[in-house]
Amino acid sequence: MSYLKFDKTIMINLEESLSREVLRTNRKGAYHCTTVVDCNTRKYHGLLVLPVPELDDDNHVLLSSLDETVIQHGAEFNLGLHKYFGDNYSPKGHKYIREYSCETVPGTVYRVGGVILSKEKVFSLYENRIMIKYTLEDAHSATTLRFRPFLAFRNVKELTHANGSVDQSYTEIPNGIKTCMYQGYPELFMQFSKKVKFVFEPYWYNGIEYPKEMERGYPYQEDLYVPGYFEVPIKKGESIIFSAGINQVITTRLKGLYENEVHSRTPRTSFFNCLKNSAQQFYFRPNDDDAYLLPGYPWFKVRARDMFISLPGCTLSIQDPVRFEKIMTTAMPALRAFMEDGKLDFVIHEIDQPDVLLWCVWAIQQYAKEAGAETCKKLYGDLIKEIIDYISSQGHPDMKLMENGLLYAEGKDKAITWMNSTVNGKPVVPRSGYIVEFNALWYNALCFHKELNEEAIDEKVANLIPLIDKSFPEVFVNGYNYLFDSVSGSVVDWSVRPNMIIAVAMTYSPLTRIQKRAIVDITTKELLTPKGIRSLSPKSEGYKPYYVGPQVERDMVYHQGTAWPWLLGFYLEAYLRVFGMSGVSFAERMLISMEEEVKLHCIGTIPELFDGNPPFTGRGGISFAMNVAAILRVVEVLKKFNAE
């Protein structure tokens, strides 16, 4: 039985099926995303969504959807599904679905009378192309398939409406057509693996709605253009492959192309394989020379902090150190350019954030654990020394080294940490001064630098370690046995927040075992949920657990009580550091709770965040790299514990 399989009872119940999304990506930043019943519920959904760098830095929906119709004896059965005004769904093709599975590739089985039709979708890894394979499993009379392509040709952040500016022209090509709605866009090539008839019948389908956008307080209605339809006869046992891309394909090669793509997939037959597959979907290679990690889907661009936090889990934890090295090879020139003259990178956004360099050192430290100290030193020893020297010589414009060895950063007027939501240009959580995870990362980085480059370490830098051993607990440990989140002179943040757990999870920590135990205990009591670690304790002022409403309301609560799975990863690492083997069964139980999520939201992956209170609903981006990476790291840690 398939690990990710949903039967008829779930598929025909729209309350259940519309909440389950499916995502397939490629290395070029393009993707296919919709719900398991192929009803788009977001403006970001589409069969073919891809970057158009000639227009802007965003993705664009070219092909929104493809409605299939089964025709027998002149009777038409439309398998499509769209939402219109007033909770009206048409043509209600979901009622024909018998099952849906997503083990290797997304697959749907329809039954229309005596007709059984299967549909499988695969998104090409290295070119912007989606392929859909239709197989007539059973039929008792002549059968024809009709396909209506719904075109958008728009930015994912916008909506399109019926207009007279559409270029309705098209050109017939082998087994299909090519067309382009607006100047500046690439041509869309729609082809089949066998000869088809195209009937030009231009029509606007007006008032299609996206309920997820309505929930988020955005415009949610649009019109989609259908240039006509394709018709093709199909015999029992026959398979037909549809291709949509921005380049023409040799149609006789479609079967081979499709099969090669399927064979390269990681079958999602377990929780680990789901996470491994999801981790690979964040790989981004806009050209042959550079490699990055995207923070998530569907609306994220490359961000430095996310990339380094996600990097070990998305590569090393799935036994892919070569991918780690490729991404670091791309990142190192950008890091050095910033340290040398403050130059910001065009692709890696937010590289100037104060903690980015520290997270980079942490990521390299994880590589050293897998590849060995000598290999790590050879590849990254110089970079680590440059980072430590840069910070210790007061090179960073937004972070200063103080006499007590701790780092001080000014964050009153701009967001400088991962808690970066802003309203009216001001941070919602203004973390300023001595910031707890900055200094935990700093201490860990210094100790790792000493471990790796002991013969080359500067005496002044080496002396920082015993200095921080004394100053870190003096500044951050309070009388209630947890850590202040930030300290700026006499102004201290008493809020119970999760950033302190990072100080326990680090390989090197300036805390005593007793202090670590106390931090783990209070995190467990006040911040732990089945889906992640709360960003703020319910006992702290300003606790807001539900991430709902318009953008401003969501920004206000983004880090005020919502639960984050990536922090659960650090929490469980900290827990295992404190309790050792006795904590393994607890960690395994926590992973069981996370495993439920791969079948509830975007199947096979983990969303960005969860509400901090029951029922702990998944929110935000449908697939988030830091979360996937964190859970993969915990799985690897548990494997090592169980192997001992």
C-alpha positions in Angstrom: 0.0 0.0 0.0 1.2 3.5 -0.9 2.5 5.6 2.0 0.8 8.7 0.5 -2.6 7.4 -0.7 -6.0 8.9 -0.4 -9.2 7.0 -1.2 -12.5 8.2 -2.6 -14.0 9.2 0.7 -11.3 11.9 1.2 -11.1 13.0 -2.5 -14.8 13.7 -3.0 -15.0 15.5 0.4 -13.8 19.0 -0.6 -13.3 20.0 3.0 -10.7 17.3 3.2 -9.2 17.3 -0.3 -8.9 21.1 -0.9 -6.7 21.4 2.2 -4.2 18.9 0.8 -1.8 20.4 -1.7 0.8 18.9 -3.9 4.1 20.5 -5.0 6.7 19.5 -7.6 9.7 21.6 -8.4 12.7 21.7 -10.6 16.3 23.0 -10.2 15.4 26.2 -12.2 13.1 27.6 -9.6 9.9 26.5 -11.5 7.2 24.4 -10.1 3.8 22.8 -10.4 1.4 23.2 -7.4 -2.3 22.6 -6.8 -4.6 20.6 -4.6 -4.9 16.8 -4.8 -8.2 17.3 -6.7 -6.5 19.7 -9.2 -8.6 22.7 -8.1 -6.4 25.7 -7.7 -7.0 27.5 -4.4 -4.1 30.0 -4.5 -3.0 32.5 -7.0 0.4 30.8 -6.7 -1.1 27.5 -8.0 -0.6 26.3 -11.5 0.5 23.5 -13.8 3.5 25.4 -15.1 4.9 28.3 -12.9 8.3 29.6 -13.7 10.7 32.5 -13.5 10.7 35.0 -16.4 13.9 37.0 -15.7 13.2 39.2 -18.7 10.2 40.6 -16.9 11.1 40.6 -13.1 12.5 38.6 -10.2 9.2 36.7 -9.6 7.6 33.5 -10.8 4.8 33.6 -13.4 1.9 31.3 -14.0 1.7 30.4 -17.6 -0.5 27.3 -17.7 -3.0 27.5 -14.8 -4.8 24.2 -15.3 -5.9 21.6 -17.8 -9.5 20.4 -17.9 -9.9 16.8 -19.1 -13.2 15.6 -20.6 -14.0 11.9 -21.3 -16.3 11.5 -24.3 -18.3 8.3 -25.0 -21.3 7.9 -27.3 -21.5 11.7 -27.5 -21.8 12.0 -23.8 -19.2 14.3 -22.1 -17.9 13.9 -18.6 -15.7 16.8 -17.5 -13.0 15.9 -14.9 -12.1 19.5 -14.1 -12.8 21.5 -11.0 -12.9 25.3 -10.3 -14.3 27.4 -7.6 -16.7 30.2 -8.5 -18.7 32.8 -6.5 -20.8 31.5 -3.6 -19.1 28.2 -3.0 -20.1 27.0 -6.4 -17.7 24.4 -7.9 -17.8 23.4 -11.5 -17.6 21.1 -13.4 -17.3 18.9 -10.2 -14.9 16.4 -11.7 -13.7 15.3 -8.2 -16.8 13.1 -7.9 -15.3 10.7 -10.5 -12.0 10.3 -8.5 -11.5 6.9 -7.0 -8.1 7.3 -5.5 -5.1 9.5 -5.4 -1.5 8.6 -4.6 1.8 10.4 -4.5 4.5 7.8 -3.9 6.7 8.3 -6.9 4.7 10.8 -8.9 1.3 12.3 -8.2 -1.4 10.0 -9.7 -5.2 10.1 -9.9 -7.6 7.3 -10.9 -11.0 8.4 -12.3 -14.0 6.2 -13.0 -16.7 7.3 -15.3 -19.2 4.6 -15.9 -17.2 1.8 -17.5 -14.2 4.0 -18.1 -11.2 3.9 -15.8 -8.7 6.6 -16.6 -5.4 7.2 -14.7 -3.4 10.4 -14.7 0.2 10.8 -13.5 2.2 14.1 -13.5 5.9 14.7 -13.5 7.8 18.0 -13.5 11.1 18.0 -15.3 14.1 18.4 -13.1 16.3 20.4 -15.4 13.9 22.2 -17.8 10.7 24.1 -17.4 8.3 21.4 -18.5 5.4 19.5 -17.0 4.4 16.1 -18.5 1.1 14.4 -17.7 0.5 10.7 -18.6 -3.0 9.6 -19.3 -3.7 5.8 -19.5 -7.1 4.3 -20.4 -7.1 1.4 -17.9 -10.5 0.1 -19.0 -13.3 1.0 -21.4 -16.1 -0.9 -23.2 -16.6 1.4 -26.2 -14.8 4.0 -28.3 -13.4 6.8 -26.1 -12.2 10.3 -26.8 -10.3 12.7 -24.5 -10.7 16.5 -24.7 -8.3 18.9 -23.1 -9.0 22.6 -22.4 -5.9 24.6 -21.3 -6.5 27.5 -18.9 -3.9 30.2 -19.5 -2.9 33.0 -17.2 0.5 34.5 -18.3 0.8 36.6 -15.1 3.0 37.3 -12.1 2.2 35.0 -9.2 1.5 38.0 -7.0 -1.2 39.3 -9.4 -4.4 38.2 -11.0 -5.5 38.4 -14.6 -8.9 39.6 -16.0 -10.6 39.4 -19.3 -9.1 42.0 -21.7 -8.6 42.8 -25.3 -4.8 42.8 -25.2 -4.5 39.1 -25.5 -2.6 37.8 -28.5 -5.0 35.0 -29.6 -2.8 33.8 -32.4 -1.2 30.4 -32.3 0.9 28.2 -34.4 0.4 24.5 -35.1 3.5 22.4 -34.3 3.9 18.6 -34.2 1.1 17.2 -32.2 0.1 20.5 -30.6 0.3 24.3 -30.7 2.5 27.1 -29.4 1.0 30.4 -28.2 1.9 33.5 -26.1 -0.7 35.7 -24.5 1.4 38.8 -24.0 4.6 40.3 -25.4 7.7 39.8 -23.2 6.6 36.3 -22.1 8.1 33.1 -23.5 6.0 31.0 -25.9 4.1 28.1 -24.3 4.4 24.8 -26.2 1.6 22.3 -25.6 2.1 19.0 -27.3 1.0 15.4 -27.1 2.8 12.1 -27.7 0.3 11.3 -30.6 -1.5 13.3 -33.2 -4.3 15.5 -31.9 -6.9 17.8 -33.3 -6.9 21.4 -32.0 -10.1 23.4 -32.2 -9.7 27.2 -31.9 -12.5 28.4 -29.6 -11.2 31.3 -27.6 -13.2 32.0 -24.4 -12.7 33.7 -21.0 -13.8 31.8 -17.9 -14.7 34.6 -15.6 -14.9 34.8 -11.8 -12.6 31.9 -10.8 -11.9 32.2 -7.1 -9.0 31.3 -4.8 -10.2 30.7 -1.3 -6.7 30.7 0.2 -6.2 34.3 -1.0 -9.6 35.3 0.4 -8.4 33.9 3.8 -5.2 35.9 3.6 -7.1 39.2 2.8 -5.9 39.5 -0.8 -7.9 39.9 -4.0 -9.1 36.4 -5.0 -11.0 36.5 -8.2 -9.6 36.2 -11.7 -10.5 35.3 -15.3 -8.6 32.7 -17.3 -8.2 32.5 -21.0 -8.9 29.2 -22.9 -7.8 29.4 -26.5 -9.7 26.2 -27.5 -9.4 22.5 -27.0 -7.5 19.4 -28.0 -9.2 16.1 -28.9 -7.6 12.7 -29.3 -9.0 9.2 -29.4 -7.6 6.7 -26.9 -7.8 2.9 -26.8 -8.0 0.6 -23.9 -4.5 0.1 -22.5 -3.1 3.0 -24.4 -1.1 5.9 -22.8 -0.9 9.4 -24.0 1.5 12.0 -22.7 0.8 15.8 -22.6 3.7 18.2 -22.4 3.7 21.9 -21.6 7.0 23.8 -21.6 8.7 26.9 -23.0 10.6 24.8 -25.6 9.4 22.5 -28.4 9.9 18.8 -27.7 10.3 16.0 -30.2 7.0 14.2 -29.5 8.4 10.7 -30.2 10.8 11.3 -27.3 8.1 12.1 -24.7 7.7 8.6 -23.5 11.4 8.3 -22.8 11.6 11.7 -21.2 8.7 10.9 -18.9 10.1 7.5 -17.9 13.6 9.0 -17.2 12.1 11.6 -14.9 10.1 9.0 -13.0 13.1 6.8 -12.5 15.1 9.7 -11.0 12.6 10.3 -8.2 12.9 9.2 -4.6 9.8 7.1 -3.9 8.0 8.6 -0.9 7.5 5.3 0.9 8.3 6.6 4.4 8.6 9.7 6.5 12.3 9.9 5.9 11.9 9.5 2.1 9.2 12.2 2.1 11.5 14.6 3.8 14.4 13.6 1.6 12.3 14.2 -1.5 11.2 17.6 -0.1 14.7 18.6 0.7 15.7 18.0 -2.9 12.9 20.2 -4.1 14.6 23.2 -2.5 17.7 22.9 -4.7 18.0 25.8 -7.1 20.5 26.0 -10.0 19.6 29.0 -12.2 22.7 28.2 -14.4 25.3 25.5 -14.7 27.8 27.2 -12.4 25.8 28.2 -9.3 23.9 26.3 -6.7 21.6 27.5 -3.9 18.8 26.4 -1.5 15.5 28.1 -1.7 13.8 28.8 1.7 10.5 27.3 0.6 7.5 27.5 -1.7 5.6 29.0 -3.2 6.7 32.6 -2.7 10.3 32.6 -1.3 13.5 33.8 -2.8 17.0 32.8 -1.7 17.8 34.1 1.7 21.2 33.8 3.4 20.1 32.9 6.9 17.6 30.3 5.7 20.1 28.8 3.4 22.8 28.2 6.0 20.4 26.9 8.6 18.8 24.5 6.1 22.0 23.5 4.4 23.2 20.6 6.7 19.8 19.0 6.9 19.0 19.3 3.2 22.3 17.8 2.1 24.4 16.0 4.8 21.4 14.3 6.5 20.4 12.7 3.2 24.0 11.7 2.4 24.7 14.3 -0.2 27.9 16.1 0.8 28.7 17.0 -2.8 25.5 19.2 -2.9 26.7 20.9 0.3 30.1 21.7 -1.3 28.5 23.0 -4.5 26.2 25.4 -2.5 29.1 26.6 -0.4 31.2 27.1 -3.5 28.6 29.5 -4.7 28.1 31.2 -1.4 31.8 31.8 -0.4 32.5 34.5 -3.1 29.3 36.3 -2.0 30.3 36.1 1.7 33.8 37.4 0.9 32.5 40.2 -1.3 30.4 41.4 1.6 33.2 41.2 4.2 35.7 42.9 1.9 33.6 45.9 0.7 30.0 45.5 1.9 28.8 44.3 -1.5 25.4 42.7 -1.5 24.7 39.6 -3.6 22.1 39.8 -6.3 20.7 36.2 -5.7 21.5 35.6 -2.0 19.3 38.1 -0.3 19.9 39.5 3.3 23.5 38.4 3.3 24.2 41.5 5.5 22.1 40.3 8.4 24.4 40.1 11.5 23.9 36.4 12.3 24.4 35.1 8.7 28.1 34.6 9.1 27.6 32.8 12.4 25.1 30.4 10.9 27.5 29.8 8.0 30.2 28.7 10.5 27.6 26.5 12.2 26.7 24.9 8.9 30.4 24.2 8.2 30.7 22.7 11.6 28.0 20.1 10.7 30.0 19.3 7.5 33.1 18.7 9.6 31.2 16.1 11.7 30.4 14.1 8.5 33.5 14.7 6.3 36.1 14.9 9.0 38.1 17.9 10.4 41.0 17.6 7.8 38.7 17.7 4.8 36.7 20.6 6.4 39.8 22.5 7.2 41.1 22.2 3.7 37.9 23.4 2.1 36.6 26.0 4.6 39.3 26.6 7.2 40.4 29.9 5.6 36.8 31.1 5.3 36.1 30.5 9.0 39.2 32.4 10.0 38.2 35.3 7.8 34.7 35.3 9.3 36.1 35.3 12.9 38.7 38.0 12.1 36.1 40.1 10.3 33.7 40.1 13.3 36.4 40.4 16.0 38.0 43.4 14.2 34.6 45.2 14.2 34.1 44.8 10.5 30.3 44.1 10.5 28.4 47.4 10.3 25.5 46.1 12.4 27.3 44.1 15.0 30.0 45.1 17.5 32.3 43.1 19.7 32.2 44.4 23.2 34.9 44.3 25.9 33.2 41.3 27.6 33.6 39.3 24.4 29.9 39.3 23.6 28.4 40.7 20.4 26.1 43.7 20.5 23.6 44.5 17.6 21.2 47.4 17.2 17.7 46.1 16.3 15.3 48.7 17.6 14.6 50.3 14.3 15.2 47.4 11.9 14.7 43.7 12.1 18.1 41.9 12.3 17.2 38.4 13.5 15.1 35.6 12.2 12.1 37.2 14.1 12.0 39.7 11.3 8.3 40.7 10.7 7.7 44.4 10.4 4.7 46.7 10.4 5.0 50.2 9.0 8.8 49.7 8.6 9.3 48.9 12.3 10.1 45.4 13.8 7.2 43.8 15.6 9.7 42.1 17.9 12.5 44.7 18.3 15.4 42.5 19.6 18.4 44.7 20.3 21.6 44.7 22.3 23.1 41.4 23.4 20.9 38.9 21.5 21.0 35.4 22.9 21.3 33.2 19.8 23.8 35.6 18.2 26.1 35.1 21.2 25.5 31.4 21.5 26.5 31.1 17.8 29.5 33.4 18.4 30.8 31.2 21.2 30.3 28.1 19.3 32.0 29.6 16.2 35.0 30.6 18.3 35.4 27.2 19.8 35.0 25.5 16.4 37.6 27.8 14.9 40.0 26.9 17.7 39.4 23.2 17.1 39.9 23.5 13.4 42.7 26.1 13.1 44.4 25.9 16.5 47.8 26.6 15.2 46.6 29.7 13.3 44.3 31.2 15.9 45.1 34.7 17.0 45.8 35.0 20.8 43.3 37.8 21.1 40.6 35.6 19.5 41.5 32.6 21.6 41.2 34.8 24.8 37.6 35.5 23.9 36.5 32.0 24.8 37.2 32.1 28.5 35.9 35.7 28.6 32.6 34.6 27.2 32.5 31.6 29.5 32.1 34.2 32.3 30.2 37.0 30.6 27.5 34.9 28.8 25.8 33.5 31.9 26.3 36.8 33.7 24.4 38.7 31.0 21.7 36.1 30.0 21.0 33.8 32.9 18.3 35.2 35.1 17.0 34.3 38.5 14.2 32.1 37.1 16.7 29.7 35.4 16.1 30.7 31.8 17.8 33.1 29.5 16.9 36.7 28.6 16.1 36.9 24.9 18.0 40.2 24.6 19.8 42.6 26.9 20.5 46.3 26.2 21.9 48.1 29.2 19.2 48.1 31.9 16.6 47.1 29.3 16.1 43.3 29.4 13.5 41.1 27.6 12.0 38.8 30.2 9.8 37.1 27.6 10.1 33.4 27.5 11.2 32.8 23.9 12.7 29.8 22.1 16.0 31.4 21.0 17.7 30.3 24.3 17.4 26.7 23.3 20.0 27.3 20.5 22.5 27.9 23.3 21.9 24.4 24.6 21.8 22.7 21.2 25.2 24.0 20.1 28.2 21.7 20.1 30.0 24.3 22.3 28.1 26.1 24.9 29.1 28.5 27.7 26.3 27.1 29.9 26.7 24.5 32.7 24.8 21.2 32.6 22.4 22.5 35.4 21.7 25.7 33.4 21.1 23.6 30.2 18.7 21.3 32.0 16.7 24.3 33.4 16.4 25.9 29.9 15.2 22.6 28.4 12.7 22.2 31.3 11.1 25.7 30.8 11.1 25.3 27.1 9.2 22.0 27.5 6.7 23.5 29.9 5.9 26.7 28.1 7.0 26.5 24.5 6.7 22.9 23.4 3.8 21.9 21.1 3.3 18.8 19.0 4.1 20.7 15.9 7.0 22.9 16.9 8.3 25.4 19.5 6.3 28.5 20.2 7.9 31.8 19.4 6.5 33.2 22.7 5.2 31.6 25.9 1.5 31.8 26.6 2.5 33.3 30.0 4.3 36.2 28.3 2.7 39.5 27.5 1.5 39.8 23.9 0.9 36.1 23.2 -1.0 35.6 20.0 -1.1 32.0 18.8 -3.2 32.1 15.7 -1.7 33.2 12.4 -4.8 34.3 10.6 -6.3 37.4 9.0 -5.0 40.1 6.6 -1.3 40.7 6.1 -0.9 43.2 8.8 -2.6 41.1 11.4 -0.5 38.1 10.4 2.7 40.2 10.6 1.8 41.2 14.1 1.5 37.6 15.3 4.2 36.0 13.2 6.6 35.6 16.1 4.2 36.2 19.0 3.2 32.6 19.8 3.2 30.7 16.5 5.0 27.3 16.6 8.0 26.6 14.4 9.2 23.1 13.5 12.8 24.2 12.8 13.1 25.2 16.4 11.8 21.8 17.4 14.9 20.4 15.7 17.2 22.4 17.9 15.0 21.6 20.9 15.3 17.9 20.4 19.0 18.2 19.8 19.3 20.1 23.1 17.1 17.5 24.8 19.3 14.7 23.6 22.4 16.5 24.7 21.0 16.9 28.2 19.3 13.5 28.6 21.3 11.3 26.3 19.8 7.8 25.6 17.0 8.4 28.1 15.7 11.1 25.8 15.5 9.0 22.6 12.0 7.6 23.1 10.7 11.1 23.8 12.3 12.5 20.6 10.9 9.6 18.6 7.4 10.3 19.9 7.7 14.0 18.9 8.7 12.9 15.3 5.5 10.8 15.1 3.5 13.9 15.7 5.4 15.7 12.9 4.9 12.7 10.6 1.2 13.3 10.6 1.7 16.6 8.8 3.1 15.1 5.6 -0.5 13.8 4.8 -2.5 16.8 5.9 -1.2 20.0 4.2 1.2 20.0 1.3 1.6 16.3 1.2 5.1 14.9 1.7 6.5 18.0 3.3 6.2 20.4 6.2 4.6 23.9 6.2 6.3 27.1 7.4 4.6 27.4 10.8 1.7 26.3 12.9 -0.8 28.0 15.3 0.5 27.9 18.8 -2.7 26.6 20.2 -4.9 23.5 19.3 -5.6 22.3 16.7 -2.2 23.5 15.7 -3.2 24.3 12.1 -0.4 24.6 9.5 0.1 28.1 8.1 2.3 30.2 5.8 4.4 28.7 3.1 3.3 25.2 2.1 6.9 23.8 2.2 9.7 25.3 4.3 13.3 24.3 4.0 14.4 25.1 7.6 11.7 22.8 9.0 12.4 19.9 6.6 16.1 20.2 7.3 15.7 20.3 11.1 13.6 17.2 11.2 16.0 15.4 8.9 18.9 16.3 11.3 17.0 14.9 14.2 16.3 11.7 12.3 20.0 11.3 11.7 20.9 12.1 15.3 18.4 9.4 16.5 19.9 6.9 14.0 23.3 7.4 15.6 21.9 7.0 19.1 20.1 3.8 18.2 23.2 2.4 16.5 25.3 2.8 19.7 
